Amino acid sequence: MFFPDASLTTIILLMLPALINLWAIWHAMAHRFDLEKEKMLWILLAIFLPILGGLIYLLFGLRRSKPMY
């Protein structure tokens, strides 16, 4: 293990940015946008700007997405 003396709270806080990004990528893939390019932009933003991309998606991308059906 990388952090043998770390508490569970510390480990969760360290994993939180990665979980936000994984959720942002999943959410963008599972929803549609007005333009297909916009969908790809959100996914690439979450991949290449790990912490910032996920937070930007939470702030702006959620409002722009629509359910697939």
Buried (B, 14 or more C-beta within 10 A) or exposed (E): EEEEEEEEEEEEEEEEBEEBBEBBBEBBEEBBBEEEEBBEBBBEBBEEBBEEBBBBBEEEBEEBBEEEE
